């Protein structure tokens, strides 16, 4: 309502090539889904548009899947692709980048430089053509793996998890993860997203509204529950039986102990792996992180911390600043 009455001068939003994060699969009230309609309306109103986390929540592109890397191609990196897609295709003004040290900005600064020109002077490539080539490869893979009809309609006419017919199950979110797994092998990203649904609190002894009100706002909705009849929730989907099958398949994949062999990581740009190391989104892991912080590293995740190379780099940076 506030957006419609033009009370704000800018918005913070997720809208990436690989999806609108928790907005994906959620009806936009205009017959579509996700956040793109919001972005377009904000631009029409001359509002500022701030793109939230195009690298991490846009697909965990600092440690992308092998398929993601190969489809985007050798001419541009996944991080640069995500930023340029936001700036050039969606016309978004500003993007947020999470960093652990200054060098983490290298690819973002490279993308920003490319944004300011139509040609990459280092190799005389037309940037718009490179971006469109990557988009074409990604789109073609989706059609090949999912079928054109599913690509066009698979995430449409699905009720929000705040609709009682879903019993809180994030149908659109789950189907979105199915798409990313099948098309691009984005297992790590999808596992993180689905884990947050699995650990969403839901008490069957309470009313739907009480449960909905108590849901974590960070990533609302819960995972698939086979005891819930989703017939009514999927009634308006173009292919309810296929949608249900893919929801069930995603749940099975995301609760397996090991990923399928074809879901491979391309590379890992996490530069501070030693602090705190590989983490997942489970409460048990978060508890260990808090123990590490509160006990000065004596409990929880132990044996981590900045190594000598990082300490040396920090010292060099300080010396440059002071000089």
C-alpha positions as CSV (number, residue, x, y, z in Angstrom):
1,X,0.0,0.0,0.0
2,X,2.8,2.4,0.8
3,X,4.5,1.7,-2.5
4,X,1.2,2.5,-4.4
5,X,0.7,5.8,-2.5
6,X,4.3,6.8,-3.4
7,X,5.4,7.4,0.2
8,X,8.9,6.0,-0.4
9,X,11.8,7.4,-2.5
10,X,13.6,4.0,-3.0
11,X,13.2,0.3,-2.5
12,X,15.6,-2.5,-1.4
13,X,14.7,-5.7,-3.3
14,X,15.8,-9.0,-4.7
15,X,15.5,-9.4,-8.4
16,X,18.2,-11.5,-10.0
17,X,18.6,-13.7,-13.1
18,X,18.3,-16.8,-11.1
19,X,15.2,-15.6,-9.2
20,X,13.8,-13.1,-6.7
21,X,15.0,-15.1,-3.7
22,X,12.0,-15.6,-1.4
23,X,9.8,-13.6,-3.8
24,X,10.1,-16.2,-6.5
25,X,6.9,-18.2,-7.1
26,X,4.9,-15.7,-5.0
27,X,2.1,-14.0,-7.0
28,X,2.8,-10.4,-7.9
29,X,-1.0,-9.5,-8.2
30,X,-0.5,-8.8,-11.9
31,X,-0.6,-12.3,-13.2
32,X,3.1,-12.9,-12.8
33,X,5.4,-13.9,-9.9
34,X,8.5,-12.6,-8.2
35,X,9.7,-9.1,-7.8
36,X,10.2,-7.9,-11.3
37,X,6.9,-6.1,-11.5
38,X,7.9,-4.1,-8.3
39,X,11.1,-3.1,-9.9
40,X,9.4,-1.9,-13.1
41,X,6.9,0.1,-11.1
42,X,9.5,1.7,-8.9
43,X,11.4,2.8,-12.1
44,X,8.2,4.2,-13.5
45,X,7.9,6.3,-10.3
46,X,11.5,7.4,-10.6
47,X,12.4,5.7,-7.4
48,X,15.8,4.4,-6.5
49,X,16.2,0.6,-6.7
50,X,18.8,-1.1,-4.5
51,X,19.6,-4.6,-5.4
52,X,20.1,-6.9,-2.4
53,X,22.9,-9.5,-2.5
54,X,23.1,-10.3,-6.2
55,X,26.2,-12.5,-5.5
56,X,25.1,-14.6,-2.5
57,X,21.3,-14.6,-2.5
58,X,21.4,-14.2,-6.3
59,X,22.8,-17.8,-6.6
60,X,25.8,-18.1,-4.3
61,X,27.9,-17.0,-7.3
62,X,31.1,-16.6,-5.3
63,X,31.2,-20.4,-5.2
64,X,29.1,-21.2,-8.3
65,X,28.1,-24.6,-9.7
66,X,30.0,-26.1,-12.6
67,X,27.0,-25.9,-14.9
68,X,26.5,-22.2,-14.0
69,X,30.1,-21.4,-14.8
70,X,30.1,-23.2,-18.1
71,X,26.7,-21.8,-19.3
72,X,27.6,-18.2,-18.4
73,X,30.8,-18.8,-20.4
74,X,34.5,-17.9,-20.4
75,X,34.0,-14.3,-21.4
76,X,32.4,-13.2,-18.2
77,X,32.4,-14.5,-14.6
78,X,29.2,-15.4,-12.7
79,X,29.6,-12.4,-10.3
80,X,30.1,-9.9,-13.1
81,X,27.1,-11.5,-14.9
82,X,24.9,-11.1,-11.9
83,X,25.8,-7.4,-11.5
84,X,25.6,-6.5,-15.1
85,X,22.2,-8.3,-15.4
86,X,20.9,-6.2,-12.6
87,X,22.3,-2.9,-14.0
88,X,21.8,-3.4,-17.7
89,X,18.8,-5.7,-18.0
90,X,16.7,-4.7,-15.0
91,X,18.0,-1.1,-14.9
92,X,18.7,-1.3,-11.2
93,X,20.8,1.5,-9.8
94,X,22.8,0.1,-6.9
95,X,23.9,-3.4,-5.8
96,X,25.1,-4.6,-2.4
97,X,28.3,-6.7,-2.1
98,X,29.4,-8.6,1.0
99,X,33.1,-8.6,1.5
100,X,35.6,-10.1,4.0
101,X,38.6,-8.2,2.6
102,X,39.3,-5.5,-0.1
103,X,40.1,-8.0,-2.8
104,X,36.6,-9.4,-2.7
105,X,35.6,-6.2,-4.5
106,X,37.8,-7.0,-7.6
107,X,35.0,-8.7,-9.7
108,X,32.4,-6.1,-8.6
109,X,34.7,-3.2,-9.7
110,X,35.5,-5.0,-12.9
111,X,31.7,-5.3,-13.6
112,X,31.2,-1.7,-12.7
113,X,33.9,-0.7,-15.2
114,X,32.2,-2.8,-17.9
115,X,28.9,-1.1,-17.0
116,X,30.4,2.2,-18.0
117,X,31.4,1.1,-21.5
118,X,30.0,-0.9,-24.4
119,X,33.4,-2.5,-25.2
120,X,35.9,-4.3,-22.9
121,X,39.1,-2.5,-24.0
122,X,41.2,-5.4,-22.8
123,X,39.9,-7.7,-25.6
124,X,37.6,-5.6,-27.7
125,X,34.5,-7.5,-26.7
126,X,31.0,-5.9,-26.9
127,X,29.7,-6.2,-23.4
128,X,26.0,-6.2,-24.3
129,X,26.6,-9.1,-26.7
130,X,28.6,-11.0,-24.1
131,X,25.8,-10.6,-21.6
132,X,23.1,-11.6,-24.1
133,X,25.1,-14.7,-25.1
134,X,25.2,-15.8,-21.5
135,X,21.5,-15.2,-21.0
136,X,20.7,-17.1,-24.2
137,X,22.7,-20.2,-23.0
138,X,21.0,-20.1,-19.6
139,X,17.6,-19.8,-21.1
140,X,18.2,-22.6,-23.6
141,X,19.3,-24.9,-20.8
142,X,16.1,-24.2,-18.9
143,X,13.9,-25.0,-21.9
144,X,15.9,-28.1,-22.7
145,X,15.7,-29.4,-19.1
146,X,12.2,-28.3,-18.1
147,X,10.3,-27.9,-21.3
148,X,9.1,-24.5,-22.7
149,X,5.6,-24.7,-21.2
150,X,7.0,-25.3,-17.7
151,X,9.5,-22.4,-18.1
152,X,6.6,-20.1,-19.0
153,X,4.0,-21.3,-16.6
154,X,5.6,-23.5,-13.9
155,X,5.8,-20.8,-11.2
156,X,2.5,-19.1,-12.1
157,X,-0.9,-19.3,-10.3
158,X,0.6,-20.6,-7.1
159,X,-0.7,-19.3,-3.8
160,X,1.6,-17.7,-1.3
161,X,2.6,-19.6,1.8
162,X,0.4,-17.1,3.7
163,X,-2.6,-18.6,1.9
164,X,-4.3,-21.2,4.2
165,X,-4.6,-23.7,1.3
166,X,-0.8,-24.3,1.5
167,X,-0.7,-24.8,5.3
168,X,2.4,-22.7,5.2
169,X,4.3,-24.8,2.6
170,X,6.4,-22.5,0.3
171,X,5.2,-24.1,-2.9
172,X,6.6,-21.5,-5.3
173,X,9.9,-21.4,-3.5
174,X,10.3,-25.2,-3.6
175,X,9.5,-25.4,-7.3
176,X,12.0,-22.6,-8.0
177,X,14.7,-24.7,-6.3
178,X,13.7,-27.6,-8.5
179,X,14.3,-25.5,-11.5
180,X,17.7,-24.4,-10.3
181,X,18.8,-27.9,-9.4
182,X,17.7,-29.5,-12.7
183,X,18.9,-26.7,-15.0
184,X,22.1,-25.5,-13.3
185,X,23.0,-27.9,-10.6
186,X,23.0,-25.2,-7.9
187,X,23.0,-27.7,-5.1
188,X,24.8,-25.6,-2.4
189,X,22.5,-22.6,-3.0
190,X,19.4,-24.7,-3.0
191,X,20.4,-26.6,0.0
192,X,20.8,-23.4,2.0
193,X,17.4,-22.1,0.9
194,X,15.6,-25.4,1.6
195,X,17.3,-25.9,5.0
196,X,15.8,-22.6,6.2
197,X,12.3,-24.0,5.2
198,X,13.0,-27.3,7.0
199,X,13.8,-25.5,10.2
200,X,10.8,-23.1,10.1
201,X,8.8,-23.7,13.2
202,X,5.2,-25.0,12.6
203,X,3.0,-26.3,15.4
204,X,0.1,-28.4,14.1
205,X,-1.7,-27.9,17.4
206,X,-1.9,-24.2,16.7
207,X,-4.1,-22.4,14.2
208,X,-2.8,-21.5,10.7
209,X,-2.7,-17.8,11.5
210,X,-0.8,-18.3,14.8
211,X,1.8,-20.3,12.9
212,X,2.0,-17.8,10.0
213,X,2.4,-14.9,12.4
214,X,5.3,-16.8,14.2
215,X,7.3,-17.6,11.0
216,X,10.7,-16.2,10.7
217,X,10.6,-13.2,8.3
218,X,14.0,-13.9,6.9
219,X,12.8,-16.6,4.6
220,X,9.1,-17.3,5.2
221,X,7.3,-20.6,4.4
222,X,8.1,-24.2,5.4
223,X,9.3,-27.3,3.6
224,X,7.1,-30.0,2.0
225,X,5.0,-32.0,4.4
226,X,3.5,-35.2,2.9
227,X,0.7,-35.2,5.4
228,X,-0.7,-32.0,3.8
229,X,-3.1,-32.3,0.9
230,X,-2.1,-29.6,-1.7
231,X,-4.9,-30.3,-4.1
232,X,-6.7,-27.0,-3.4
233,X,-3.4,-25.1,-3.4
234,X,-2.4,-26.4,-6.8
235,X,-5.9,-26.2,-8.3
236,X,-5.1,-23.2,-10.6
237,X,-1.7,-24.5,-11.7
238,X,-1.5,-25.5,-15.4
239,X,-0.3,-29.0,-14.4
240,X,-1.1,-29.7,-10.7
241,X,0.1,-33.4,-10.8
242,X,3.5,-32.4,-12.3
243,X,3.9,-29.6,-9.8
244,X,3.2,-31.9,-6.9
245,X,5.7,-34.5,-8.3
246,X,8.4,-31.9,-8.6
247,X,7.7,-30.6,-5.1
248,X,8.1,-34.1,-3.7
249,X,11.3,-34.7,-5.8
250,X,12.9,-31.5,-4.5
251,X,12.1,-32.5,-0.9
252,X,13.7,-35.9,-1.5
253,X,16.8,-34.3,-3.1
254,X,17.2,-31.7,-0.4
255,X,17.0,-34.1,2.4
256,X,19.5,-36.6,1.0
257,X,22.8,-36.9,2.9
258,X,24.9,-36.5,-0.3
259,X,24.2,-34.5,-3.5
260,X,23.8,-36.2,-6.9
261,X,27.1,-36.7,-8.7
262,X,26.2,-34.3,-11.5
263,X,25.7,-31.4,-9.1
264,X,29.3,-30.2,-9.0
265,X,30.9,-27.0,-7.7
266,X,32.7,-24.9,-10.3
267,X,35.1,-23.1,-8.0
268,X,35.2,-21.3,-4.6
269,X,36.1,-17.7,-4.2
270,X,35.5,-17.7,-0.4
271,X,38.7,-16.0,0.6
272,X,38.3,-16.4,4.4
273,X,37.6,-20.1,4.5
274,X,39.5,-20.5,7.8
275,X,37.1,-18.2,9.7
276,X,34.7,-19.7,10.4
277,X,35.0,-22.2,7.6
278,X,32.3,-24.2,5.8
279,X,28.9,-23.5,7.4
280,X,25.3,-24.4,6.7
281,X,22.1,-22.7,7.9
282,X,21.1,-25.2,10.6
283,X,20.5,-24.1,14.2
284,X,23.2,-26.5,15.4
285,X,25.8,-24.6,13.3
286,X,24.6,-21.2,14.4
287,X,24.9,-22.4,18.0
288,X,28.5,-23.4,17.4
289,X,29.3,-20.0,15.8
290,X,27.8,-18.2,18.9
291,X,29.8,-20.4,21.2
292,X,32.9,-19.5,19.3
293,X,32.2,-15.8,19.6
294,X,31.2,-15.8,23.3
295,X,34.1,-18.0,24.4
296,X,36.8,-16.3,22.3
297,X,37.3,-19.4,20.2
298,X,37.7,-21.9,23.0
299,X,34.4,-23.6,22.3
300,X,32.1,-24.2,19.3
301,X,33.9,-24.0,16.0
302,X,37.5,-24.3,17.2
303,X,40.8,-24.2,15.4
304,X,39.8,-21.3,13.2
305,X,40.7,-17.6,12.9
306,X,42.7,-15.3,10.7
307,X,45.9,-17.0,9.5
308,X,49.3,-15.4,9.1
309,X,48.7,-14.4,5.4
310,X,45.6,-12.5,6.4
311,X,47.3,-10.8,9.3
312,X,50.1,-9.8,7.0
313,X,47.7,-8.4,4.5
314,X,45.8,-6.4,7.2
315,X,49.1,-5.0,8.4
316,X,50.1,-3.9,4.9
317,X,46.7,-2.2,4.4
318,X,47.0,-0.3,7.7
319,X,50.6,0.8,6.8
320,X,49.3,2.2,3.4
321,X,46.5,4.0,5.1
322,X,48.8,5.6,7.7
323,X,51.3,6.6,5.1
